[in-house]
Amino acid sequence: MNVPVPESRPEVVLFDVFETLLQLDPLRVRFVEVGRPGHELELFFARTLRDGMAYSLAGPAPPFREVAAEQLAITSGHTLSRDRIDHVLAGFAELPAQPDADPALRLLTEAGIPCYAFTHGSAAVAESALTGAGLRGSLAGVLSTETIRSFKPPARVYHWACEQAGSAPERTALVAVHSWDVHGAVRAGLLAGFATRFEGGVPGTIQRPQVVAERLDEVVAGLLALG
C-alpha cells in the first residue's frame, strides 16, 4: 500500500519499545559478565532483527527469544553456555527508560490520546521492563507481534496493531527511532513520527514520515499539531 495519508492528528499512537522507549545499552554489561566484549551487543541485536524479518518473509516467525538466543550463540562464536545466554537475554526485562520517553507519554496522556507499546518481543518481558522503567502506567496496553508470529515491518503487522487498538490505520501513528520501522508504518497507511536521536537523520531510502524531530517528546508534539 502506498496511499498518501491525510496529515490529521492521530487518535492512537503506537510506540516501538527497544531503543525507542527503553535503553538497550545496559545489556552491554551482561555481555561483559559472561565473558564477551560489550561491542557485540549491536551485532547481536541487528542479526536478531534481520533473521526475525527473514523468517517473517518466509512464513510464521519463531518467538523473539528463540531468534535472539540463536543469534547470541552465533555472535559469540558458540562459546556461551545456555545459562550464560539466558543471563544476557534476561536483561531485556530490566531495561531503563529513555530520557525522552516519559515526557512523550505524558503529552499524550494530557491530550487524552491512548498509546500502546508495540514490540517484536514477548509481551510479558516488555510489560516487566516498562513497569520497572516507570512507563507502563502511561500506556493503554502492550502489543506483541509474537501473537501473529511475525516481526515488523510487513503491512499486516501494523494493521493487526491498529485492530487491537480499535483505530483505523490512517488515524494511528507509529513512533520509533528506527527508520525501517517508520518506513513500514507509512507504507502500511499509518501516520508516522521519526525520532532521529538514534540514527542522526532521515535516510533518503525511506518514505518520509509526517513528523521528524530529534526527541520523542518533540515528535509527539508534532503529531499533536497535525490538522
Accessible surface in RSA format (square Angstrom, percent):
REM  Atomic radii and reference values for relative SASA: ProtOr
REM  Chains: A
REM  Algorithm: Lee & Richards
REM  Probe-radius: 1.40
REM  Slices: 20
REM RES _ NUM      All-atoms   Total-Side   Main-Chain    Non-polar    All polar
REM                ABS   REL    ABS   REL    ABS   REL    ABS   REL    ABS   REL
RES MET A   1   127.59  66.1  73.55  48.7  54.05 128.7  77.97  66.3  49.62  65.7
RES ASN A   2    87.20  60.1  63.84  61.7  23.36  56.3  17.11  41.2  70.09  67.7
RES VAL A   3    94.50  62.2  90.92  82.3   3.58   8.6  91.32  79.3   3.18   8.6
RES PRO A   4   120.14  87.6  99.54  90.7  20.60  74.9 108.99  90.0  11.15  69.3
RES VAL A   5    18.52  12.2   5.40   4.9  13.12  31.6   6.50   5.6  12.02  32.6
RES PRO A   6    89.07  64.9  76.09  69.4  12.98  47.2  87.92  72.6   1.15   7.2
RES GLU A   7   104.60  60.1  86.67  65.6  17.93  42.7  26.37  51.0  78.23  63.9
RES SER A   8    28.26  23.9  28.17  37.6   0.09   0.2  25.47  54.2   2.79   3.9
RES ARG A   9    97.66  41.0  96.57  49.2   1.09   2.6  29.18  39.9  68.49  41.5
RES PRO A  10     2.94   2.1   0.00   0.0   2.94  10.7   0.00   0.0   2.94  18.3
RES GLU A  11    85.65  49.2  76.64  58.0   9.02  21.5  30.29  58.6  55.37  45.2
RES VAL A  12     8.23   5.4   8.23   7.5   0.00   0.0   8.23   7.2   0.00   0.0
RES VAL A  13     0.00   0.0   0.00   0.0   0.00   0.0   0.00   0.0   0.00   0.0
RES LEU A  14     0.00   0.0   0.00   0.0   0.00   0.0   0.00   0.0   0.00   0.0
RES PHE A  15     0.00   0.0   0.00   0.0   0.00   0.0   0.00   0.0   0.00   0.0
RES ASP A  16     8.11   5.7   8.11   8.1   0.00   0.0   0.00   0.0   8.11   8.1
RES VAL A  17     0.32   0.2   0.32   0.3   0.00   0.0   0.32   0.3   0.00   0.0
RES PHE A  18    10.20   5.1   9.42   5.8   0.79   2.0   9.42   5.7   0.79   2.3
RES GLU A  19    24.60  14.1  24.38  18.4   0.23   0.5   4.96   9.6  19.64  16.0
RES THR A  20     0.00   0.0   0.00   0.0   0.00   0.0   0.00   0.0   0.00   0.0
RES LEU A  21     0.00   0.0   0.00   0.0   0.00   0.0   0.00   0.0   0.00   0.0
RES LEU A  22     0.00   0.0   0.00   0.0   0.00   0.0   0.00   0.0   0.00   0.0
RES GLN A  23    53.04  29.7  52.50  38.4   0.54   1.3   6.63  14.1  46.41  35.2
RES LEU A  24     9.31   5.2   6.52   4.7   2.79   7.0   6.52   4.6   2.79   7.5
RES ASP A  25    76.97  53.9  72.64  72.3   4.34  10.3  26.82  63.1  50.16  50.0
RES PRO A  26    50.73  37.0  38.23  34.8  12.51  45.5  44.52  36.8   6.21  38.6
RES LEU A  27     1.25   0.7   0.77   0.6   0.48   1.2   1.25   0.9   0.00   0.0
RES ARG A  28    66.14  27.8  66.03  33.7   0.11   0.3  40.44  55.3  25.70  15.6
RES VAL A  29    90.36  59.5  88.10  79.8   2.26   5.4  90.32  78.5   0.04   0.1
RES ARG A  30    41.74  17.5  41.74  21.3   0.00   0.0   5.43   7.4  36.32  22.0
RES PHE A  31     0.00   0.0   0.00   0.0   0.00   0.0   0.00   0.0   0.00   0.0
RES VAL A  32    92.56  60.9  82.25  74.5  10.32  24.9  82.64  71.8   9.93  26.9
RES GLU A  33   106.68  61.2  68.24  51.6  38.44  91.5  39.59  76.6  67.09  54.8
RES VAL A  34     6.53   4.3   4.22   3.8   2.31   5.6   4.66   4.0   1.87   5.1
RES GLY A  35    60.49  74.6   0.00   N/A  60.49  74.6  33.52  92.0  26.97  60.4
RES ARG A  36    53.38  22.4  49.13  25.0   4.25  10.1   4.10   5.6  49.28  29.9
RES PRO A  37    54.47  39.7  43.71  39.8  10.76  39.1  53.84  44.5   0.63   3.9
RES GLY A  38    11.50  14.2   0.00   N/A  11.50  14.2   4.79  13.1   6.71  15.0
RES HIS A  39   134.48  73.5 122.82  85.4  11.66  29.8  92.66  95.5  41.82  48.7
RES GLU A  40    14.14   8.1  13.89  10.5   0.25   0.6   4.71   9.1   9.43   7.7
RES LEU A  41     4.28   2.4   4.28   3.1   0.00   0.0   4.28   3.0   0.00   0.0
RES GLU A  42    95.84  55.0  88.89  67.3   6.94  16.5  69.77 134.9  26.07  21.3
RES LEU A  43    85.65  47.7  80.59  57.7   5.06  12.7  84.63  59.4   1.02   2.7
RES PHE A  44     0.00   0.0   0.00   0.0   0.00   0.0   0.00   0.0   0.00   0.0
RES PHE A  45    12.48   6.2  12.48   7.7   0.00   0.0  12.48   7.6   0.00   0.0
RES ALA A  46    57.50  52.9  47.85  73.8   9.65  22.0  53.16  74.9   4.35  11.5
RES ARG A  47    62.54  26.3  61.47  31.3   1.07   2.6   5.92   8.1  56.62  34.3
RES THR A  48     0.00   0.0   0.00   0.0   0.00   0.0   0.00   0.0   0.00   0.0
RES LEU A  49    17.24   9.6  17.24  12.3   0.00   0.0  17.24  12.1   0.00   0.0
RES ARG A  50   134.89  56.6 127.81  65.2   7.08  16.9  71.87  98.2  63.03  38.2
RES ASP A  51    25.35  17.8  24.99  24.9   0.35   0.8   3.22   7.6  22.13  22.1
RES GLY A  52     0.00   0.0   0.00   N/A   0.00   0.0   0.00   0.0   0.00   0.0
RES MET A  53    44.96  23.3  43.62  28.9   1.34   3.2  19.39  16.5  25.57  33.9
RES ALA A  54    52.01  47.8  44.82  69.2   7.18  16.3  47.33  66.7   4.67  12.4
RES TYR A  55    94.98  44.3  93.30  53.1   1.67   4.4  54.09  40.6  40.88  50.4
RES SER A  56    13.04  11.0   0.47   0.6  12.57  29.0   0.47   1.0  12.57  17.6
RES LEU A  57   154.33  85.9 120.53  86.2  33.80  85.0 123.46  86.7  30.87  83.1
RES ALA A  58    94.57  87.0  50.78  78.4  43.80  99.6  61.19  86.2  33.38  88.4
RES GLY A  59    26.42  32.6   0.00   N/A  26.42  32.6  26.11  71.6   0.31   0.7
RES PRO A  60    91.81  66.9  72.78  66.3  19.03  69.2  75.29  62.2  16.52 102.7
RES ALA A  61     2.44   2.2   0.40   0.6   2.04   4.6   0.40   0.6   2.04   5.4
RES PRO A  62    38.16  27.8  32.96  30.0   5.20  18.9  35.63  29.4   2.52  15.7
RES PRO A  63    57.80  42.1  55.68  50.8   2.12   7.7  57.68  47.6   0.12   0.8
RES PHE A  64    11.38   5.7  11.38   7.0   0.00   0.0  11.38   6.9   0.00   0.0
RES ARG A  65   109.51  46.0 107.98  55.0   1.53   3.6  58.98  80.6  50.53  30.6
RES GLU A  66   100.74  57.8  94.86  71.8   5.88  14.0  42.10  81.4  58.64  47.9
RES VAL A  67     4.73   3.1   1.49   1.4   3.24   7.8   4.67   4.1   0.06   0.2
RES ALA A  68     0.52   0.5   0.52   0.8   0.00   0.0   0.52   0.7   0.00   0.0
RES ALA A  69     8.53   7.8   7.64  11.8   0.89   2.0   7.87  11.1   0.66   1.8
RES GLU A  70    99.90  57.4  98.96  74.9   0.95   2.3  35.85  69.3  64.06  52.3
RES GLN A  71     6.53   3.7   6.53   4.8   0.00   0.0   0.00   0.0   6.53   5.0
RES LEU A  72     0.20   0.1   0.20   0.1   0.00   0.0   0.20   0.1   0.00   0.0
RES ALA A  73    14.91  13.7  14.79  22.8   0.11   0.3  14.91  21.0   0.00   0.0
RES ILE A  74    77.68  44.2  68.40  51.0   9.28  22.4  68.51  49.3   9.17  24.9
RES THR A  75    13.90   9.9   0.22   0.2  13.68  32.6   0.78   1.0  13.13  19.8
RES SER A  76     0.78   0.7   0.01   0.0   0.78   1.8   0.01   0.0   0.77   1.1
RES GLY A  77    50.07  61.7   0.00   N/A  50.07  61.7  31.26  85.8  18.81  42.1
RES HIS A  78   134.57  73.5 105.07  73.0  29.49  75.5  75.76  78.1  58.81  68.4
RES THR A  79    86.85  61.8  52.94  53.7  33.91  80.8  60.74  81.6  26.11  39.5
RES LEU A  80    19.61  10.9   2.43   1.7  17.18  43.2   3.43   2.4  16.18  43.5
RES SER A  81    61.57  52.0  46.89  62.6  14.68  33.8  53.90 114.8   7.67  10.7
RES ARG A  82   136.83  57.5 127.75  65.1   9.09  21.6  62.23  85.0  74.60  45.2
RES ASP A  83   113.54  79.5 106.00 105.5   7.55  17.8  29.86  70.3  83.68  83.5
RES ARG A  84   119.70  50.3 119.43  60.9   0.27   0.6  15.16  20.7 104.54  63.4
RES ILE A  85     5.72   3.3   5.72   4.3   0.00   0.0   5.72   4.1   0.00   0.0
RES ASP A  86    50.29  35.2  48.45  48.2   1.85   4.4  19.30  45.4  30.99  30.9
RES HIS A  87    69.97  38.2  63.87  44.4   6.09  15.6  48.62  50.1  21.34  24.8
RES VAL A  88     0.00   0.0   0.00   0.0   0.00   0.0   0.00   0.0   0.00   0.0
RES LEU A  89     7.25   4.0   3.01   2.2   4.24  10.7   3.01   2.1   4.24  11.4
RES ALA A  90    46.38  42.6  37.38  57.7   9.00  20.5  44.92  63.3   1.46   3.9
RES GLY A  91     2.64   3.3   0.00   N/A   2.64   3.3   1.70   4.7   0.94   2.1
RES PHE A  92     7.31   3.7   7.31   4.5   0.00   0.0   7.31   4.4   0.00   0.0
RES ALA A  93    25.56  23.5  22.14  34.2   3.43   7.8  22.14  31.2   3.43   9.1
RES GLU A  94   122.85  70.5  93.49  70.7  29.36  69.9  42.56  82.3  80.29  65.6
RES LEU A  95     3.41   1.9   1.82   1.3   1.59   4.0   1.82   1.3   1.59   4.3
RES PRO A  96    52.22  38.1  46.50  42.4   5.72  20.8  52.22  43.1   0.00   0.0
RES ALA A  97    25.02  23.0  15.51  23.9   9.51  21.6  15.51  21.8   9.51  25.2
RES GLN A  98    25.85  14.5  23.66  17.3   2.19   5.2   0.00   0.0  25.85  19.6
RES PRO A  99   103.47  75.4  77.97  71.1  25.50  92.7  91.03  75.2  12.45  77.4
RES ASP A 100     2.37   1.7   2.24   2.2   0.13   0.3   2.00   4.7   0.37   0.4
RES ALA A 101     0.00   0.0   0.00   0.0   0.00   0.0   0.00   0.0   0.00   0.0
RES ASP A 102    46.02  32.2  46.02  45.8   0.00   0.0  22.72  53.5  23.30  23.2
RES PRO A 103    47.54  34.7  42.27  38.5   5.27  19.2  46.08  38.0   1.47   9.1
RES ALA A 104     0.00   0.0   0.00   0.0   0.00   0.0   0.00   0.0   0.00   0.0
RES LEU A 105     0.00   0.0   0.00   0.0   0.00   0.0   0.00   0.0   0.00   0.0
RES ARG A 106   139.37  58.5 138.90  70.8   0.48   1.1  35.69  48.8 103.69  62.8
RES LEU A 107    57.58  32.1  55.85  40.0   1.73   4.4  55.85  39.2   1.73   4.7
RES LEU A 108     0.29   0.2   0.29   0.2   0.00   0.0   0.29   0.2   0.00   0.0
RES THR A 109    86.62  61.6  67.34  68.3  19.28  45.9  69.52  93.4  17.10  25.9
RES GLU A 110   140.85  80.9 100.12  75.7  40.73  97.0  51.40  99.4  89.45  73.0
RES ALA A 111    35.61  32.7   4.48   6.9  31.12  70.8  16.52  23.3  19.08  50.6
RES GLY A 112    63.94  78.9   0.00   N/A  63.94  78.9  36.45 100.0  27.50  61.6
RES ILE A 113    16.17   9.2  11.51   8.6   4.67  11.2  12.25   8.8   3.92  10.6
RES PRO A 114    58.75  42.8  47.47  43.3  11.28  41.0  58.07  47.9   0.69   4.3
RES CYS A 115     2.01   1.5   1.46   1.6   0.55   1.3   0.00   0.0   2.01   2.2
RES TYR A 116    33.80  15.8  33.80  19.2   0.00   0.0   8.68   6.5  25.12  31.0
RES ALA A 117     0.00   0.0   0.00   0.0   0.00   0.0   0.00   0.0   0.00   0.0
RES PHE A 118     0.00   0.0   0.00   0.0   0.00   0.0   0.00   0.0   0.00   0.0
RES THR A 119     1.85   1.3   0.95   1.0   0.89   2.1   0.89   1.2   0.95   1.4
RES HIS A 120     9.74   5.3   8.99   6.3   0.75   1.9   8.00   8.2   1.74   2.0
RES GLY A 121     1.96   2.4   0.00   N/A   1.96   2.4   1.96   5.4   0.00   0.0
RES SER A 122    33.25  28.1  29.27  39.1   3.97   9.2  19.25  41.0  13.99  19.6
RES ALA A 123    39.63  36.4  35.45  54.7   4.17   9.5  35.45  49.9   4.17  11.1
RES ALA A 124    74.80  68.8  60.45  93.3  14.36  32.7  66.92  94.2   7.88  20.9
RES VAL A 125    46.91  30.9  45.31  41.0   1.60   3.9  46.88  40.7   0.04   0.1
RES ALA A 126     0.75   0.7   0.54   0.8   0.21   0.5   0.54   0.8   0.21   0.6
RES GLU A 127    58.05  33.3  57.85  43.8   0.20   0.5  26.04  50.4  32.01  26.1
RES SER A 128    56.58  47.8  43.50  58.1  13.08  30.1  25.92  55.2  30.65  42.9
RES ALA A 129     0.85   0.8   0.00   0.0   0.85   1.9   0.43   0.6   0.42   1.1
RES LEU A 130     0.00   0.0   0.00   0.0   0.00   0.0   0.00   0.0   0.00   0.0
RES THR A 131    85.79  61.0  73.02  74.0  12.77  30.4  64.50  86.6  21.29  32.2
RES GLY A 132    71.72  88.4   0.00   N/A  71.72  88.4  38.61 106.0  33.11  74.1
RES ALA A 133    24.71  22.7   0.00   0.0  24.71  56.2   8.51  12.0  16.21  42.9
RES GLY A 134    57.80  71.3   0.00   N/A  57.80  71.3  35.06  96.2  22.74  50.9
RES LEU A 135     1.63   0.9   1.61   1.2   0.02   0.0   1.63   1.1   0.00   0.0
RES ARG A 136    60.07  25.2  59.77  30.5   0.30   0.7  22.03  30.1  38.05  23.1
RES GLY A 137    85.07 104.9   0.00   N/A  85.07 104.9  45.73 125.5  39.33  88.1
RES SER A 138    34.76  29.4  19.48  26.0  15.28  35.2   6.76  14.4  28.00  39.2
RES LEU A 139    10.47   5.8   0.00   0.0  10.47  26.3   1.24   0.9   9.22  24.8
RES ALA A 140    59.71  54.9  18.75  28.9  40.96  93.2  30.73  43.3  28.98  76.8
RES GLY A 141    10.57  13.0   0.00   N/A  10.57  13.0  10.57  29.0   0.00   0.0
RES VAL A 142    20.41  13.4   0.21   0.2  20.19  48.7   0.21   0.2  20.19  54.8
RES LEU A 143    20.30  11.3  19.17  13.7   1.14   2.9  20.30  14.3   0.00   0.0
RES SER A 144     5.88   5.0   3.21   4.3   2.67   6.2   3.14   6.7   2.74   3.8
RES THR A 145     0.00   0.0   0.00   0.0   0.00   0.0   0.00   0.0   0.00   0.0
RES GLU A 146    49.92  28.7  36.44  27.6  13.48  32.1  18.00  34.8  31.91  26.1
RES THR A 147    99.91  71.1  66.75  67.7  33.17  79.0  55.55  74.6  44.36  67.1
RES ILE A 148    43.28  24.6  28.63  21.3  14.65  35.3  35.11  25.3   8.17  22.2
RES ARG A 149   136.88  57.5 134.70  68.7   2.18   5.2  50.22  68.6  86.66  52.5
RES SER A 150     2.55   2.2   0.00   0.0   2.55   5.9   0.01   0.0   2.55   3.6
RES PHE A 151     2.71   1.4   2.71   1.7   0.00   0.0   2.71   1.6   0.00   0.0
RES LYS A 152     0.02   0.0   0.02   0.0   0.00   0.0   0.02   0.0   0.00   0.0
RES PRO A 153    43.41  31.6  36.66  33.4   6.75  24.5  36.66  30.3   6.75  41.9
RES PRO A 154    36.19  26.4  24.35  22.2  11.84  43.0  35.96  29.7   0.23   1.4
RES ALA A 155    40.53  37.3  31.42  48.5   9.12  20.7  31.83  44.8   8.70  23.0
RES ARG A 156   119.62  50.2 111.10  56.6   8.52  20.3  66.97  91.5  52.65  31.9
RES VAL A 157     0.00   0.0   0.00   0.0   0.00   0.0   0.00   0.0   0.00   0.0
RES TYR A 158     0.00   0.0   0.00   0.0   0.00   0.0   0.00   0.0   0.00   0.0
RES HIS A 159    47.53  26.0  46.76  32.5   0.77   2.0  29.72  30.6  17.81  20.7
RES TRP A 160    31.85  12.8  29.66  14.4   2.18   5.1  24.54  13.1   7.31  11.9
RES ALA A 161     0.00   0.0   0.00   0.0   0.00   0.0   0.00   0.0   0.00   0.0
RES CYS A 162     1.60   1.2   1.60   1.8   0.00   0.0   1.60   4.0   0.00   0.0
RES GLU A 163   127.04  72.9 102.19  77.3  24.85  59.2  44.95  87.0  82.08  67.0
RES GLN A 164    91.34  51.1  60.96  44.6  30.38  72.3   5.79  12.3  85.56  64.9
RES ALA A 165    16.10  14.8   0.00   0.0  16.10  36.6   1.10   1.5  15.00  39.7
RES GLY A 166    71.25  87.9   0.00   N/A  71.25  87.9  36.63 100.5  34.62  77.5
RES SER A 167    14.58  12.3   1.35   1.8  13.23  30.5   7.38  15.7   7.20  10.1
RES ALA A 168    41.95  38.6  30.51  47.1  11.45  26.0  36.16  50.9   5.79  15.3
RES PRO A 169    38.05  27.7  38.05  34.7   0.00   0.0  38.05  31.4   0.00   0.0
RES GLU A 170    74.36  42.7  73.91  55.9   0.45   1.1  24.19  46.8  50.17  41.0
RES ARG A 171    79.22  33.3  79.22  40.4   0.00   0.0  20.71  28.3  58.51  35.5
RES THR A 172     0.00   0.0   0.00   0.0   0.00   0.0   0.00   0.0   0.00   0.0
RES ALA A 173     0.00   0.0   0.00   0.0   0.00   0.0   0.00   0.0   0.00   0.0
RES LEU A 174     0.00   0.0   0.00   0.0   0.00   0.0   0.00   0.0   0.00   0.0
RES VAL A 175     0.00   0.0   0.00   0.0   0.00   0.0   0.00   0.0   0.00   0.0
RES ALA A 176     0.00   0.0   0.00   0.0   0.00   0.0   0.00   0.0   0.00   0.0
RES VAL A 177     0.00   0.0   0.00   0.0   0.00   0.0   0.00   0.0   0.00   0.0
RES HIS A 178    11.11   6.1  11.11   7.7   0.00   0.0  10.02  10.3   1.10   1.3
RES SER A 179    11.21   9.5  11.21  15.0   0.00   0.0   0.00   0.0  11.21  15.7
RES TRP A 180    65.56  26.3  61.66  29.8   3.91   9.2  57.00  30.4   8.57  13.9
RES ASP A 181     0.09   0.1   0.09   0.1   0.00   0.0   0.00   0.0   0.09   0.1
RES VAL A 182     0.00   0.0   0.00   0.0   0.00   0.0   0.00   0.0   0.00   0.0
RES HIS A 183    57.98  31.7  57.98  40.3   0.00   0.0  37.24  38.4  20.74  24.1
RES GLY A 184     5.99   7.4   0.00   N/A   5.99   7.4   5.01  13.7   0.99   2.2
RES ALA A 185     0.00   0.0   0.00   0.0   0.00   0.0   0.00   0.0   0.00   0.0
RES VAL A 186     8.04   5.3   6.54   5.9   1.50   3.6   6.54   5.7   1.50   4.1
RES ARG A 187    93.51  39.3  92.89  47.4   0.62   1.5  18.30  25.0  75.21  45.6
RES ALA A 188     0.02   0.0   0.00   0.0   0.01   0.0   0.00   0.0   0.01   0.0
RES GLY A 189     5.53   6.8   0.00   N/A   5.53   6.8   3.95  10.8   1.59   3.6
RES LEU A 190     0.00   0.0   0.00   0.0   0.00   0.0   0.00   0.0   0.00   0.0
RES LEU A 191     0.00   0.0   0.00   0.0   0.00   0.0   0.00   0.0   0.00   0.0
RES ALA A 192     0.00   0.0   0.00   0.0   0.00   0.0   0.00   0.0   0.00   0.0
RES GLY A 193     0.00   0.0   0.00   N/A   0.00   0.0   0.00   0.0   0.00   0.0
RES PHE A 194     0.00   0.0   0.00   0.0   0.00   0.0   0.00   0.0   0.00   0.0
RES ALA A 195     0.00   0.0   0.00   0.0   0.00   0.0   0.00   0.0   0.00   0.0
RES THR A 196    18.90  13.4  17.68  17.9   1.21   2.9   4.91   6.6  13.98  21.1
RES ARG A 197    71.90  30.2  37.70  19.2  34.21  81.4  36.88  50.4  35.03  21.2
RES PHE A 198   103.06  51.6  74.82  46.3  28.24  73.5  77.76  47.1  25.30  72.4
RES GLU A 199    69.62  40.0  32.88  24.9  36.74  87.5  27.48  53.1  42.14  34.4
RES GLY A 200    69.63  85.9   0.00   N/A  69.63  85.9  34.31  94.2  35.31  79.1
RES GLY A 201    30.29  37.4   0.00   N/A  30.29  37.4  27.77  76.2   2.52   5.6
RES VAL A 202    43.71  28.8  14.58  13.2  29.13  70.2  15.20  13.2  28.51  77.3
RES PRO A 203    46.22  33.7  32.05  29.2  14.16  51.5  43.91  36.3   2.31  14.3
RES GLY A 204    86.50 106.7   0.00   N/A  86.50 106.7  44.31 121.6  42.20  94.5
RES THR A 205   126.57  90.0  96.25  97.6  30.32  72.3  88.19 118.5  38.38  58.0
RES ILE A 206    25.34  14.4   9.89   7.4  15.45  37.2  10.82   7.8  14.52  39.4
RES GLN A 207    55.95  31.3  47.57  34.8   8.38  19.9  30.46  64.8  25.49  19.3
RES ARG A 208   152.66  64.1 134.83  68.7  17.83  42.5  59.61  81.5  93.05  56.4
RES PRO A 209     7.64   5.6   0.00   0.0   7.64  27.8   0.07   0.1   7.57  47.0
RES GLN A 210    38.11  21.3  12.92   9.4  25.19  60.0   3.34   7.1  34.77  26.4
RES VAL A 211    15.02   9.9  11.55  10.5   3.46   8.3  15.02  13.0   0.00   0.0
RES VAL A 212    48.21  31.7  19.49  17.6  28.72  69.2  19.49  16.9  28.72  77.9
RES ALA A 213    23.13  21.3  13.42  20.7   9.71  22.1  23.13  32.6   0.00   0.0
RES GLU A 214   107.94  62.0 103.05  78.0   4.89  11.6  22.44  43.4  85.51  69.8
RES ARG A 215    83.66  35.1  83.66  42.6   0.00   0.0  30.96  42.3  52.70  31.9
RES LEU A 216     0.00   0.0   0.00   0.0   0.00   0.0   0.00   0.0   0.00   0.0
RES ASP A 217    26.90  18.8  25.73  25.6   1.17   2.8   4.30  10.1  22.60  22.5
RES GLU A 218    81.05  46.5  71.76  54.3   9.29  22.1  34.13  66.0  46.92  38.3
RES VAL A 219     0.00   0.0   0.00   0.0   0.00   0.0   0.00   0.0   0.00   0.0
RES VAL A 220     0.00   0.0   0.00   0.0   0.00   0.0   0.00   0.0   0.00   0.0
RES ALA A 221    48.74  44.8  41.20  63.6   7.54  17.1  43.57  61.4   5.17  13.7
RES GLY A 222    22.20  27.4   0.00   N/A  22.20  27.4  19.72  54.1   2.48   5.6
RES LEU A 223     0.17   0.1   0.17   0.1   0.00   0.0   0.17   0.1   0.00   0.0
RES LEU A 224    31.26  17.4  20.51  14.7  10.75  27.0  20.70  14.5  10.56  28.4
RES ALA A 225    86.16  79.2  47.99  74.1  38.16  86.8  59.95  84.4  26.21  69.4
RES LEU A 226    26.57  14.8  18.54  13.3   8.03  20.2  21.03  14.8   5.54  14.9
RES GLY A 227    94.80 116.9   0.00   N/A  94.80 116.9  43.47 119.3  51.33 115.0
END  Absolute sums over single chains surface
CHAIN  1 A     9432.7       7075.9       2356.9       5365.9       4066.9
END  Absolute sums over all chains
TOTAL          9432.7       7075.9       2356.9       5365.9       4066.9
